[in-house]
């Protein structure tokens, strides 16, 4: 992992910054942003949410939660547009997979048109399990991917 990336566990005080990150990636059909404070409060209580910084500058966030019986769900990975295509998403995914090295199965969802994310996940061993229409209630389909260990 890059020595320039820092990971900080998010707290309730970080919710405005989390929403700010999500707003930078909102507005395209391939990403369903979390813009509600209550959703973030729940995410922080239910799982692991962390802020990602590079050289002290906020660049994104990521989150995952335990679903039970060795199954984890990566619920978010958002890199702000100015920092995309720099390998940060790959490094963050590697960190998450390292954190979850004892998991039996890791699941996530992504939009079928989100080619960079789909390529990243598939290169990391995730396989497409199914497609679900209107997954987040935003009228858009999502692919459900999993990594079984």
C-alpha positions in Angstrom: 0.0 0.0 0.0 1.1 3.5 -0.7 2.7 5.3 2.2 0.9 8.4 1.0 -2.6 6.9 1.7 -4.0 7.3 5.2 -7.1 5.6 6.6 -9.1 7.1 9.4 -12.1 5.4 11.0 -15.0 7.7 10.5 -17.0 9.0 13.4 -20.3 10.9 13.6 -18.3 14.1 13.4 -17.1 13.1 9.9 -20.6 12.8 8.4 -20.5 16.2 6.7 -17.1 15.3 5.0 -18.6 11.9 4.0 -21.5 13.6 2.4 -19.2 16.1 0.6 -17.3 13.2 -0.9 -20.5 11.5 -2.1 -21.7 14.8 -3.7 -18.5 14.9 -5.8 -19.4 11.5 -7.3 -23.2 12.0 -7.5 -25.0 13.0 -10.7 -24.2 10.0 -12.8 -26.3 7.0 -13.2 -23.6 4.5 -12.4 -23.2 5.6 -8.7 -25.9 5.9 -6.1 -24.5 8.3 -3.5 -25.3 8.3 0.2 -26.4 11.9 1.0 -28.5 11.3 4.1 -27.0 11.9 7.6 -29.1 9.1 9.0 -27.8 6.6 6.4 -24.2 7.5 7.5 -25.0 7.2 11.2 -26.4 3.7 10.5 -23.4 2.8 8.4 -20.9 3.9 11.1 -22.8 2.0 13.7 -23.3 -1.2 11.7 -19.9 -1.5 10.0 -16.5 -0.1 9.3 -16.5 3.3 7.5 -13.2 5.1 6.8 -12.0 8.3 5.3 -9.1 8.1 2.8 -6.5 10.8 2.7 -3.5 11.3 0.4 -0.8 13.6 1.6 -3.2 14.9 4.2 -5.9 15.7 1.6 -9.2 14.0 1.7 -9.6 11.9 -1.4 -12.5 9.4 -0.7 -14.2 7.0 1.6 -14.9 3.3 1.8 -17.1 1.1 4.0 -18.0 -2.5 4.6 -20.1 -4.5 7.1 -20.3 -8.0 8.5 -23.4 -9.8 7.3 -22.8 -12.9 9.5 -21.3 -16.3 9.1 -18.0 -15.0 7.5 -19.8 -12.9 4.9 -19.0 -9.3 4.4 -20.5 -6.6 2.2 -18.4 -3.8 0.7 -21.1 -1.1 0.9 -19.1 1.8 -0.5 -15.9 2.9 -2.2 -15.9 6.5 -3.5 -12.8 8.3 -4.8 -13.3 12.0 -5.6 -13.1 12.8 -9.3 -9.8 14.8 -9.0 -8.1 11.7 -7.6 -9.6 9.0 -9.8 -7.4 7.0 -12.3 -4.4 7.2 -10.0 -4.6 3.7 -8.5 -6.2 4.9 -5.3 -9.3 2.7 -5.7 -7.1 -0.4 -6.3 -5.1 0.3 -3.2 -8.2 0.9 -1.1 -9.7 -2.4 -2.3 -6.5 -4.2 -1.5 -6.6 -2.7 2.0 -10.2 -3.9 2.5 -9.4 -7.3 1.2 -6.5 -7.4 3.6 -8.8 -6.4 6.5 -11.2 -9.2 5.5 -8.6 -11.9 4.8 -10.4 -14.3 7.0 -13.8 -13.8 5.4 -15.5 -16.7 3.6 -17.3 -14.5 1.1 -17.2 -10.8 0.2 -20.0 -9.2 -1.7 -20.6 -5.9 -3.4 -22.7 -4.3 -6.1 -21.8 -2.0 -9.0 -23.5 -0.6 -12.0 -23.1 -2.6 -15.2 -21.9 0.6 -17.0 -19.2 1.4 -14.4 -16.5 -0.2 -16.5 -13.5 1.0 -14.3 -15.1 -0.4 -11.1 -16.1 -3.6 -12.8 -12.6 -4.2 -14.1 -11.1 -3.4 -10.7 -13.3 -5.9 -8.9 -12.9 -8.6 -11.5 -9.1 -8.3 -11.5 -9.3 -8.8 -7.8 -11.1 -12.1 -8.2 -14.8 -11.0 -7.8 -17.2 -12.9 -10.0 -20.6 -11.6 -11.2 -23.4 -13.6 -9.5 -26.4 -11.9 -10.8 -28.0 -8.7 -12.1 -30.8 -6.9 -10.2 -32.9 -4.1 -11.6 -33.5 -1.0 -9.6 -31.3 -2.2 -6.8 -31.1 1.1 -4.9 -34.5 2.4 -5.9 -32.8 4.8 -8.4 -34.2 3.1 -11.5 -30.8 1.7 -12.4 -29.6 -1.9 -12.5 -26.7 -3.3 -10.5 -24.5 -6.3 -10.8 -24.0 -8.4 -7.7 -20.4 -9.6 -7.4 -18.8 -11.9 -4.9 -15.4 -13.2 -3.9 -15.6 -16.6 -2.4 -12.5 -17.8 -0.5 
